[in-house]
Amino acid sequence: MKKILIMVIIHLVCVSFGYTQFNQNTSRSLFSDVKAYKVGDAITILIIEETQADNAATTKDTRSSTMGGGVEAGVNNSKFKADADLSTSTGFSGSGQTVRRENIRSKISARVTKIDDVGNLFIEGKRTTKVNGETQTILISGTVRPVDILPNNSVYSFNILDLTLTIEGDGSVSKIQEPGLITKFLRILF
């Protein structure tokens, strides 16, 4: 009798452990892929962002004006002569160029926070790493269509609607790149 009771307890523990381990897909078929579909589910975001922007402008403006006049008069052997010249010119030449290139590649897990009326998933994720005194934080949020989720439960960042991606760093390298206190003060004044 004790053996049967112990076997029933072991069976119940195994069944409840199995249920908690795989409860993400309890309403899905055994043959379907494991994908996020409800609030609280996890999804992997593959961040692949490449941005390139070039802008160049050249302006040249020249303007000149010349005015002249003269008067000549004479009485008997005396001559009177007057000349006047007025000349103005302005010139402007300017050029500018901006070049910006960004390349971001990372992988982060996010959580489904809510689902809209048509089934799109709102996701949010955060990852913080600290290496040698440098802390890097990646924050991501946006909306994912279920059809964009790959079979391995991941989605590319360029498929996320209203994507907000923030990458912040804090540490000794970041502090060295900031201007000093006196420079900051002088920038405020001038």
Backbone torsions as a table, in degrees:
resi	resn	phi	psi	omega
1	MET	NA	-40.5	179.2
2	LYS	-62.9	-38.6	179.7
3	LYS	-62.0	-43.2	-179.6
4	ILE	-65.0	-42.3	179.8
5	LEU	-63.4	-41.7	178.5
6	ILE	-66.0	-41.1	179.5
7	MET	-65.2	-37.7	178.1
8	VAL	-66.0	-41.8	179.4
9	ILE	-64.5	-44.6	178.6
10	ILE	-61.6	-42.4	179.2
11	HIS	-62.2	-43.5	179.7
12	LEU	-64.8	-39.6	178.2
13	VAL	-64.6	-43.9	179.7
14	CYS	-64.1	-41.4	-180.0
15	VAL	-65.5	-44.3	-178.7
16	SER	-69.5	-36.1	176.9
17	PHE	-65.3	-43.1	178.2
18	GLY	-63.0	-36.9	179.2
19	TYR	-65.9	-44.9	-178.2
20	THR	-71.1	-28.9	-178.8
21	GLN	-72.7	-34.6	-174.8
22	PHE	-118.7	29.6	-176.8
23	ASN	-75.9	-6.5	179.1
24	GLN	-65.0	-33.9	-176.4
25	ASN	-118.0	39.5	-177.5
26	THR	-67.0	-29.2	-178.8
27	SER	-96.8	7.8	179.9
28	ARG	-102.7	163.4	177.7
29	SER	-70.9	152.5	176.7
30	LEU	-67.1	-18.8	-176.0
31	PHE	-98.7	-3.0	-179.7
32	SER	-88.3	160.8	177.9
33	ASP	-72.2	151.0	176.9
34	VAL	-81.7	106.1	-179.4
35	LYS	-130.7	151.4	175.9
36	ALA	-67.3	134.0	179.1
37	TYR	-147.9	-6.2	180.0
38	LYS	-138.5	166.8	-178.7
39	VAL	-59.8	132.8	179.5
40	GLY	98.3	-16.2	178.9
41	ASP	-69.5	150.6	178.5
42	ALA	-96.3	149.2	177.6
43	ILE	-143.6	145.0	179.5
44	THR	-96.0	130.0	178.9
45	ILE	-104.5	123.9	176.2
46	LEU	-96.8	102.3	-176.3
47	ILE	-82.1	112.0	176.6
48	ILE	-133.4	97.8	-178.2
49	GLU	-123.2	123.4	175.5
50	GLU	-128.4	120.0	-179.1
51	THR	-125.9	135.6	177.6
52	GLN	-141.4	126.0	178.8
53	ALA	-138.6	130.5	176.4
54	ASP	-125.2	139.4	178.3
55	ASN	-146.8	131.3	178.4
56	ALA	-139.6	142.4	178.9
57	ALA	-144.7	141.7	176.1
58	THR	-134.2	132.6	179.3
59	THR	-129.3	135.4	176.7
60	LYS	-140.1	129.0	-177.0
61	ASP	-137.2	129.6	178.6
62	THR	-134.5	139.0	179.6
63	ARG	-145.7	135.2	177.2
64	SER	-144.0	147.6	178.3
65	SER	-135.7	141.0	178.0
66	THR	-135.3	132.4	176.3
67	MET	-128.8	143.5	179.0
68	GLY	-143.6	158.1	179.2
69	GLY	-160.8	161.2	179.0
70	GLY	-158.5	149.3	177.3
71	VAL	-134.4	136.1	177.5
72	GLU	-138.3	127.8	-179.9
73	ALA	-142.3	154.9	179.0
74	GLY	-149.3	139.1	175.4
75	VAL	-130.1	127.7	-175.1
76	ASN	47.4	-122.2	-177.6
77	ASN	-99.8	6.3	179.0
78	SER	-101.2	137.3	179.9
79	LYS	-117.0	142.5	175.9
80	PHE	-119.2	129.3	-178.0
81	LYS	-135.1	132.6	177.4
82	ALA	-136.0	132.7	176.7
83	ASP	-127.0	146.3	176.3
84	ALA	-140.5	135.3	175.7
85	ASP	-131.7	141.1	176.4
86	LEU	-134.5	127.8	-178.1
87	SER	-138.0	131.8	176.0
88	THR	-131.7	149.9	174.2
89	SER	-153.7	144.3	175.5
90	THR	-131.9	150.3	178.9
91	GLY	-147.2	146.1	177.6
92	PHE	-142.8	136.2	176.1
93	SER	-142.0	126.9	-179.9
94	GLY	-145.0	152.0	176.0
95	SER	-150.2	151.6	178.9
96	GLY	-150.9	153.7	-179.7
97	GLN	-151.6	135.0	174.0
98	THR	-126.6	138.1	176.6
99	VAL	-134.2	128.0	-179.3
100	ARG	-137.5	129.6	177.4
101	ARG	-135.7	131.8	177.7
102	GLU	-130.8	141.6	177.4
103	ASN	-141.7	110.4	-177.4
104	ILE	-121.3	127.6	175.6
105	ARG	-136.1	125.5	179.3
106	SER	-162.6	173.2	177.5
107	LYS	-135.9	132.4	-177.5
108	ILE	-144.8	146.4	175.3
109	SER	-93.2	143.5	179.1
110	ALA	-132.0	167.1	-178.3
111	ARG	-119.9	142.4	174.8
112	VAL	-75.5	121.1	-177.5
113	THR	-98.7	-30.4	174.4
114	LYS	-163.2	169.1	-178.3
115	ILE	-128.7	133.0	179.8
116	ASP	-84.5	-177.6	-173.8
117	ASP	-63.9	-28.5	-179.2
118	VAL	-96.1	3.6	175.5
119	GLY	98.6	2.3	177.4
120	ASN	-69.9	145.0	-175.4
121	LEU	-101.5	126.9	172.9
122	PHE	-89.2	126.9	-175.5
123	ILE	-122.1	152.5	173.5
124	GLU	-143.9	140.3	178.5
125	GLY	-149.2	154.6	179.3
126	LYS	-147.0	136.4	175.1
127	ARG	-136.6	129.8	178.7
128	THR	-122.7	127.3	175.8
129	THR	-124.5	146.4	178.6
130	LYS	-131.8	119.5	-179.9
131	VAL	-133.4	124.2	177.0
132	ASN	50.3	44.0	176.7
133	GLY	82.1	-2.6	177.6
134	GLU	-101.3	123.6	177.8
135	THR	-105.4	127.7	177.2
136	GLN	-120.2	129.8	-179.9
137	THR	-121.4	129.9	176.3
138	ILE	-115.2	124.5	176.2
139	LEU	-117.1	135.7	-179.8
140	ILE	-140.2	142.8	174.3
141	SER	-154.6	158.9	179.8
142	GLY	162.2	-166.2	-177.6
143	THR	-123.0	132.3	-177.4
144	VAL	-117.0	131.3	172.6
145	ARG	-81.0	138.2	179.1
146	PRO	-56.9	-31.5	-179.0
147	VAL	-70.3	-18.7	179.6
148	ASP	-85.6	-7.7	179.8
149	ILE	-78.4	124.5	-179.0
150	LEU	-73.5	163.6	-179.3
151	PRO	-57.4	-26.1	179.6
152	ASN	-91.1	21.6	177.2
153	ASN	62.3	40.7	176.3
154	SER	-129.2	161.3	179.4
155	VAL	-143.8	141.6	177.3
156	TYR	-76.3	145.7	-177.7
157	SER	-63.7	-29.1	-179.7
158	PHE	-74.0	-7.2	174.9
159	ASN	-96.1	2.6	-177.6
160	ILE	-92.3	124.8	178.8
161	LEU	-79.0	141.5	-179.5
162	ASP	54.0	44.4	-178.4
163	LEU	-65.9	130.9	170.3
164	THR	-121.2	115.0	-178.3
165	LEU	-122.9	120.3	-179.7
166	THR	-124.1	126.5	176.3
167	ILE	-122.5	118.3	-177.7
168	GLU	-123.6	144.2	176.5
169	GLY	-125.3	146.5	178.4
170	ASP	-146.8	131.3	179.7
171	GLY	159.6	-164.9	-174.9
172	SER	-64.9	-38.9	179.7
173	VAL	-65.9	-43.1	179.4
174	SER	-64.1	-38.5	-178.8
175	LYS	-68.9	-35.2	179.4
176	ILE	-67.3	-32.3	-178.3
177	GLN	-76.3	-15.8	178.5
178	GLU	-79.7	147.7	176.1
179	PRO	-70.0	157.1	-179.3
180	GLY	-71.8	173.9	-177.6
181	LEU	-62.2	-44.0	-178.8
182	ILE	-64.3	-41.5	178.2
183	THR	-63.1	-42.6	177.4
184	LYS	-60.4	-43.4	-179.6
185	PHE	-63.5	-44.3	179.9
186	LEU	-65.5	-33.4	177.1
187	ARG	-66.4	-34.4	177.6
188	ILE	-66.4	-41.1	-177.8
189	LEU	-72.4	-39.8	-174.6
190	PHE	-112.4	NA	NA
